[in-house]
């Protein structure tokens, strides 16, 4: 029988009525496969995954498919968001077998869990034919399958280890320049991002490129970052009506997305747009920040002030059938009836024309391709008038769209994604000086502390309806530590720094491998999978090891801890010589930039420290790490630096500090002069 009704993952519950005898991943299921000597089907997806829904409808709801699967296989459904560790191992297997990966991810394994065959989306006939052939081979020539599984397993284990380079080479600025120069060849100069489709936003890459371009005064790179952020904000991928970004676009102009909206994307994009706003004061970036926060609050906020995981790509259309993008798209006739006399101008702004046409559905997905300044000029109206009209149009469409049937919600909360949102809110607060954004970040921190941090010292990975389950993975610790450090830097509340240090020490005890010199994705307390996994390459989300490197860098300064410094420098020394494609290691390269001579530390001390730190934080200063205190403190970096009679500002580099300044204006001038000299 299908056992998924016992689970609380929205993705698993979506499959609870399938005729497949699905089981969840657990010791009992794995033992069942071994005892009965059955091949295992491991099918991995997530609630917002469009092609997962397609395969479910075509295959997993089909009685004929169920007959094939139920007669011979132990079938396991896995929510990749609940179990990223399982997903990572079997994704490696698929990539070895086929050279590509994605979701749904479907793997056939021996009874001991070692994979022998798999892929992503399969049509019904492909799927059943393959399963029948594999079962026949298992019955008639199991030795052949075992031999293949052993070779594949060796490959998975090899990929799972950190590849070390024996070179004594010291990574240089010249090598970094060569990597960036090679990287630039893939830039799409017209629409931003990369010259390919589908098109992912890659916030970690954008954050590094912004930093590198700013610190090296490379205007071509900064122009690429701004082109990317502007074109992404113009709509399609960004929901200009309600706010929030979809996961990626299927075309090169950021127009037609796969419409699922993920918390982790929107959290990270808050940070990149906030930093870009600090650098440019571009009002478009401010609008994106505010709309994205509004989307998160309206659609993803849970009752404990944390945030849910995602909204589905699919929603019910007028015929009551699930359809991708139905909630977000419009017909020309609809828009004319809503906007009446303003339709022509609206059509000019949002391209109700061949540029904005979604051919497959005969609908339109709203997208700009010109600035409001250009459009206002062409139509002989003021920019302010057009801005007000655009705001009113969006409000009209929002009210009408509220009457539509919403996309399905994945109502579990994930620790790592909520931690990313803490940083997104804090960065938004720094840029816009809106106290509400900081309050939201503190609320999430309290949610994590109260609901997801076990009294035994470990973090939980997920939360849903007062239940926290699945022990945390490295990503949960890495992003939560980063979030607490970020909160300390704006509140100067020492408890956040203590929390960060406590979780870091837990990671060093339970995740760090002295031989590999990296952190394993899973704790030593966890049940072993068929191979170890060390998350090294930055992707849509930065690698948890690279985030831990940044955390150790900051904490090594605050606590003057030489062991923290040794660990992150060892990781860098192994990673840097192996880099071929900078895009896969951008967060590592940012960590490397922290080791350069122009990296600074700034201590802001005094009774007015909190007010003064705001004036520092609202500037784009990526090469400065800040600390501060409004009273005496035990933080080693701040020892003997507080004076209740006056404010003091210590600008330091490589643990050597200049004579303290007593005026905030002087320290800002000094920082800006140092930037101009470099």
NORTABEL-V98331 format. One record per backbone hydrogen bond with DSSP energy under -1.0 kcal/mol. NH is the residue of the N-H (numbers start at 0). CO is the residue of the C=O. If there is no record, write none. Layout:
nh->NH co->CO
nh->NH co->CO
This chain:
nh->2 co->21
nh->5 co->2
nh->6 co->3
nh->12 co->8
nh->13 co->9
nh->14 co->11
nh->15 co->12
nh->17 co->14
nh->21 co->19
nh->22 co->74
nh->29 co->25
nh->30 co->26
nh->31 co->27
nh->32 co->28
nh->33 co->29
nh->34 co->30
nh->35 co->31
nh->37 co->32
nh->39 co->108
nh->40 co->73
nh->41 co->106
nh->42 co->75
nh->43 co->104
nh->44 co->77
nh->48 co->45
nh->52 co->48
nh->53 co->49
nh->54 co->50
nh->55 co->51
nh->56 co->52
nh->57 co->53
nh->58 co->54
nh->59 co->54
nh->60 co->55
nh->61 co->58
nh->65 co->61
nh->66 co->62
nh->67 co->63
nh->68 co->64
nh->69 co->65
nh->70 co->66
nh->72 co->68
nh->73 co->38
nh->75 co->40
nh->76 co->22
nh->77 co->42
nh->79 co->44
nh->82 co->78
nh->86 co->82
nh->87 co->83
nh->88 co->84
nh->89 co->85
nh->90 co->86
nh->91 co->87
nh->92 co->88
nh->93 co->89
nh->94 co->90
nh->95 co->91
nh->96 co->92
nh->97 co->93
nh->98 co->94
nh->104 co->43
nh->105 co->118
nh->106 co->41
nh->107 co->116
nh->108 co->39
nh->109 co->113
nh->112 co->109
nh->115 co->107
nh->116 co->107
nh->118 co->105
nh->126 co->122
nh->127 co->123
nh->128 co->124
nh->129 co->125
nh->130 co->126
nh->131 co->127
nh->132 co->128
nh->133 co->129
nh->134 co->130
nh->135 co->131
nh->136 co->132
nh->137 co->133
nh->138 co->134
nh->139 co->135
nh->140 co->136
nh->144 co->140
nh->145 co->141
nh->146 co->142
nh->147 co->143
nh->148 co->144
nh->149 co->145
nh->150 co->146
nh->151 co->147
nh->152 co->148
nh->153 co->149
nh->154 co->150
nh->155 co->151
nh->156 co->152
nh->157 co->153
nh->158 co->154
nh->159 co->155
nh->175 co->171
nh->176 co->172
nh->177 co->173
nh->178 co->174
nh->179 co->175
nh->180 co->176
nh->181 co->177
nh->182 co->178
nh->183 co->179
nh->185 co->182
nh->186 co->183
nh->187 co->192
nh->191 co->187
nh->194 co->185
nh->195 co->193
nh->198 co->248
nh->205 co->201
nh->206 co->202
nh->207 co->203
nh->208 co->204
nh->209 co->205
nh->210 co->206
nh->211 co->207
nh->212 co->208
nh->213 co->209
nh->214 co->210
nh->215 co->211
nh->217 co->212
nh->218 co->216
nh->221 co->217
nh->222 co->218
nh->223 co->219
nh->224 co->220
nh->225 co->221
nh->226 co->222
nh->227 co->223
nh->228 co->224
nh->229 co->225
nh->230 co->226
nh->231 co->227
nh->232 co->228
nh->233 co->229
nh->236 co->234
nh->236 co->253
nh->238 co->243
nh->239 co->237
nh->242 co->238
nh->245 co->236
nh->246 co->259
nh->248 co->198
nh->249 co->255
nh->257 co->247
nh->260 co->310
nh->262 co->308
nh->265 co->261
nh->266 co->262
nh->267 co->263
nh->268 co->264
nh->269 co->265
nh->270 co->266
nh->271 co->267
nh->272 co->268
nh->273 co->269
nh->274 co->270
nh->275 co->271
nh->276 co->272
nh->277 co->273
nh->278 co->274
nh->279 co->275
nh->280 co->276
nh->285 co->281
nh->286 co->282
nh->287 co->283
nh->288 co->284
nh->289 co->285
nh->290 co->286
nh->291 co->287
nh->292 co->288
nh->293 co->289
nh->294 co->290
nh->295 co->291
nh->296 co->292
nh->297 co->293
nh->298 co->294
nh->299 co->295
nh->301 co->305
nh->304 co->301
nh->307 co->299
nh->308 co->409
nh->308 co->411
nh->309 co->409
nh->310 co->260
nh->311 co->407
nh->314 co->322
nh->316 co->320
nh->319 co->316
nh->322 co->314
nh->324 co->312
nh->325 co->322
nh->328 co->324
nh->329 co->363
nh->334 co->330
nh->335 co->331
nh->336 co->332
nh->337 co->333
nh->338 co->334
nh->339 co->335
nh->341 co->338
nh->342 co->339
nh->345 co->341
nh->346 co->342
nh->347 co->343
nh->348 co->344
nh->349 co->345
nh->351 co->346
nh->352 co->350
nh->357 co->362
nh->360 co->357
nh->361 co->357
nh->362 co->357
nh->363 co->329
nh->364 co->355
nh->366 co->349
nh->367 co->233
nh->374 co->370
nh->375 co->371
nh->376 co->372
nh->377 co->373
nh->378 co->374
nh->379 co->376
nh->380 co->375
nh->385 co->381
nh->386 co->382
nh->387 co->383
nh->388 co->384
nh->389 co->385
nh->390 co->386
nh->391 co->387
nh->392 co->388
nh->393 co->389
nh->394 co->390
nh->395 co->391
nh->396 co->392
nh->397 co->393
nh->398 co->394
nh->399 co->395
nh->400 co->396
nh->401 co->397
nh->402 co->399
nh->403 co->400
nh->409 co->309
nh->412 co->462
nh->414 co->460
nh->417 co->413
nh->418 co->414
nh->419 co->415
nh->420 co->416
nh->421 co->417
nh->422 co->418
nh->423 co->419
nh->424 co->420
nh->425 co->421
nh->426 co->422
nh->427 co->423
nh->428 co->424
nh->429 co->425
nh->430 co->426
nh->431 co->427
nh->432 co->428
nh->436 co->433
nh->438 co->434
nh->439 co->435
nh->440 co->436
nh->441 co->437
nh->442 co->438
nh->443 co->439
nh->444 co->440
nh->445 co->441
nh->446 co->442
nh->447 co->443
nh->448 co->444
nh->449 co->445
nh->450 co->446
nh->451 co->447
nh->453 co->457
nh->456 co->453
nh->459 co->451
nh->460 co->469
nh->461 co->468
nh->462 co->412
nh->463 co->466
nh->466 co->463
nh->468 co->461
nh->471 co->458
nh->473 co->520
nh->475 co->472
nh->476 co->472
nh->477 co->473
nh->478 co->474
nh->479 co->475
nh->480 co->476
nh->481 co->477
nh->482 co->478
nh->483 co->479
nh->484 co->480
nh->485 co->481
nh->486 co->482
nh->487 co->483
nh->488 co->484
nh->490 co->486
nh->491 co->487
nh->495 co->492
nh->497 co->493
nh->498 co->494
nh->499 co->495
nh->500 co->496
nh->501 co->497
nh->502 co->498
nh->503 co->499
nh->504 co->500
nh->505 co->501
nh->506 co->502
nh->507 co->503
nh->508 co->504
nh->509 co->505
nh->510 co->506
nh->511 co->506
nh->512 co->517
nh->516 co->512
nh->519 co->510
nh->520 co->532
nh->523 co->509
nh->525 co->522
nh->537 co->583
nh->538 co->540
nh->544 co->534
nh->546 co->542
nh->547 co->543
nh->548 co->544
nh->549 co->545
nh->550 co->546
nh->551 co->547
nh->552 co->548
nh->553 co->549
nh->554 co->550
nh->555 co->551
nh->556 co->552
nh->557 co->553
nh->558 co->554
nh->564 co->560
nh->565 co->561
nh->566 co->562
nh->567 co->563
nh->568 co->564
nh->569 co->565
nh->570 co->566
nh->571 co->567
nh->572 co->568
nh->573 co->569
nh->574 co->570
nh->575 co->571
nh->577 co->574
nh->578 co->575
nh->583 co->580
nh->584 co->581
nh->588 co->584
nh->589 co->585
nh->590 co->586
nh->591 co->587
nh->592 co->588
nh->594 co->591
nh->595 co->592
nh->598 co->595
nh->599 co->622
nh->600 co->651
nh->601 co->624
nh->602 co->649
nh->603 co->626
nh->604 co->647
nh->605 co->628
nh->608 co->605
nh->611 co->607
nh->612 co->608
nh->613 co->609
nh->615 co->611
nh->616 co->612
nh->617 co->613
nh->618 co->615
nh->620 co->618
nh->623 co->620
nh->624 co->599
nh->626 co->601
nh->628 co->603
nh->636 co->557
nh->637 co->634
nh->638 co->635
nh->640 co->637
nh->647 co->604
nh->648 co->660
nh->649 co->602
nh->651 co->600
nh->652 co->655
nh->655 co->652
nh->657 co->650
nh->660 co->648
nh->666 co->662
nh->667 co->663
nh->668 co->664
nh->669 co->665
nh->670 co->666
nh->671 co->667
nh->672 co->668
nh->673 co->669
nh->674 co->670
nh->675 co->671
nh->676 co->672
nh->677 co->673
